[in-house]
Amino acid sequence: MTQTYYRTCTLCEAMCGLKFEVNGDVIESIRGDKEDPFSRGHLCAKGPELKNLHEDKDRLKKPIKRTADGWVQVTWEEALTDIAKRLFEIQSKYGFDSVAIYSGNPTVHNYGSMLMGQRFANRLKSKNKFSATSVDQLPHQLLSYLMFGHQLLVPIPDIDRTNFFLILGGNPFASNGSLMSVPDVKKRLKDIQERGGKYVVVDPRRTETANHADEHLFIRPNTDVFFLLAFIHVLYRDGLVKPSDLYSIKESESLRSLSSQFPPEKVSGVTGIPAETIERVATEFAKTEGAVCYGRVGVSTQTFGSLCQWLINSINILTGNMDSVGGAMFTLPAVDMIDPKSAMRSSPGSFDTFRSRVRGLPEFSDELPVSVLAEEIVTEGEGRIRALVTSAGNPVLSTPNGSGLEKALEDLEFMVSVDIYLNETTKYANYILPPTSSLEHDHYDLVFNVFAVRNVARYSKPIFDPEEGALHDWEIFSDLTKRIELLRTGKPLPKELIRTKLSPESIIEHALKTGPYGSKGGSETGMSLELLKNSDHGVDLGPLKPCFPERLCTQDKKIRLFPEEIRKETDRLSDKFEEMRSLSGDRLKFLLIGRRHLRNNNSWMHNMPKLMTGKNRCTLLIHPDDASSLGLSDSEEVLVKSRVSSVSIPVEISDEMMRGIVSMPHGFGHGKKGIGLEVANRFAGVSLNDLTDDRAIDEFSGNAAFSGTPVSIHKI
């Protein structure tokens, strides 16, 4: 008999509602949930592939161990006992920091894994904690911490009410929104135009989003910081700044002084954007009621990624569009991780309280930048990483100089991966521990409700029972935590206590009741887990509302417009500007940028057959004039060289690229020996991150600087 289930899609940040038709253990169909108040029936090509992800024959279901004769299946008891023992022994021999942990992107789509994985990481007592945060979003959270007092107080574009949307380095048509959870973003952007507004895209490539924009401005990679400073220069010069009691006049004067050094006519040659265009866009933006500036991966992953996010926030503040309808606003989720009185409060953050051992890069929120992971493994000395735990990650493909990291993994004494696949990273593990499928456990979006363009809440029940003996992610981490604690204390632990009694569901239940919409939080909404379980389509909690100064987490309830911590970083701008000016006419070198595709999510959807159909997506996009100067024809294989490595890739000639700039998609590079991904191996491609440089970083934060990698291109 066919049954209907409603769930949230967990494959990207958009949180689309899905309707499942299931007959026994067979998924007959997956469609958009038209009654979901947030996604309104929308779904992209990825949503229906939850069926193939669940049924994928390459998905691991039992623990496996690497031996001299290959991989063998082992029991959970054998695996967990040996893993705890090995981790304990390594830390006993080398110290706590000898064991590192890396959490991949899918972790934040799994609240149980987040909660218990964090507990496990904390109990390891190691400073060597890494995650995908420092791949592409660290500047967002760092500047939220420095300016607003909390790393999760991230400004969200009020896309449903804005009249001018300025997008830098973001491609929501392909990403479905990033640090901006927004289902059906195409319709929402079109709605801006239909109500008389506009949206403008600033990007080195005419992206899918830019194709439908009112205006697209080509910009040279790594120069966004100068465009933004020139934009602010115009605001101050032309009296377009709106004073506010929320920031100090002294800090505003410091920003005015800095921006005065970069007028539009000075930065035009470096950025590639005419001075009159910068002036016009800045003026139109400032004079529009309800405007918002938003920058995503393209601006975060460059030399001045942190300064870019600071200046984007500053533009919204100076024009009166921060915490304002139609501008950049802040969520009030049902599970509030910002309120210090919340049962689920998270750390406001920390910065530079310690540094990495080898290169001396700063921590943020108790994590080190992933760009230092390889060197921390291979460099001898006290504190050297000798063991690694990965969770739902594939850093060999997703972090800079991936081939360098791959070589480093061979140097580990021990590695364990909590993952459903034998991929380019987990192949180096001694054990792979596969958790249940996403359809075999419940779901609540702990993180993406913090970044949503509207306050909503939705709980998803499991569709299928796990196979006998299978463990959820959170059970794996909870079990390992208890076993390691037992080895450390030497006290016996009753078998019945090996599994924690405090489940993620019970934690969420308490957080909902005591949250801003819960009865114990004083709200008439009566939010509770029971309410959500009885609300198949989720609960709409309304549009974003102004919340400053009450929600500010700074001591004085003021915005830190010019944080003291970034002053030294601004001192580097003049020298960098002169360097960029000298390079802007160099036609011998190209700058390499990445690109997204709607049918991918980084590297982890490449084993889905329906998502990999169509023409080859792993190509080098190049402008026709550049191709002509090199004597290249379409589809011709070329050799692309960077400081760290080289790859061979077919050319795709397109005028969507700015001259001098080339583009490759990220997440490819499959087909290596020993990888258990049949479909991905057929569409192997090459890895962008075999070219990106782990030495290229946003120096202030340590975030990877992928955007604008210098490369040379050679005929084969």
Secondary structure, DSSP 8 states (H G I E B T S, - for coil): -EEEEEEE--SSTT--EEEEEEETTEEEEEEE-TT-TTTTT---TTGGGHHHHHH-TTS--S-EEEETTEEEE--HHHHHHHHHHHHHHHHHHH-GGGEEEEE-GGGGG-HHHHHHHHHHHHHHT-S-EEETHHHHTHHHHHHHHHHHS-TT---EE-TTT-SEEEEES--HHHHS-SSSB-TTHHHHHHHHHHTT-EEEEE-SB--HHHHTSSEEE---TT-HHHHHHHHHHHHHHTT-----TTS-HHHHHHHHHHHTT--HHHHHHHHSS-HHHHHHHHHHHHHSSSEEEEE-HHHHTSTTHHHHHHHHHHHHHHTT-BTSTTSEE----SS-SSSTTSTT------EEEEE-TTT--EEETTB--GGGHHHHHHS-STT---EEEEES--HHHHSSSHHHHHHHHTT-SEEEEE-SS--TTGGG-SEEE----GGGS-EE-TTTTTTBSEEEE-EE--SS---TT---HHHHHHHHHHHHHHHHH-----GGGSS-SS-HHHHHHHHHHHSTTBGGGT-SS-B-HHHHHT-TT-EEEEE----TTTT--STTS---SS-GGGHHHHTTHHHHHHHHHHHTT--S-EEEE----TT--TTTTTT-GGGG-SS----EEE-HHHHHHTT--TT-EEEEE-SS-EEEEEEEE-TTB-TTEEE--SS-----TT---HHHHHT----GGGTS-TT-B-TTT--B--TTEEEEEEE-
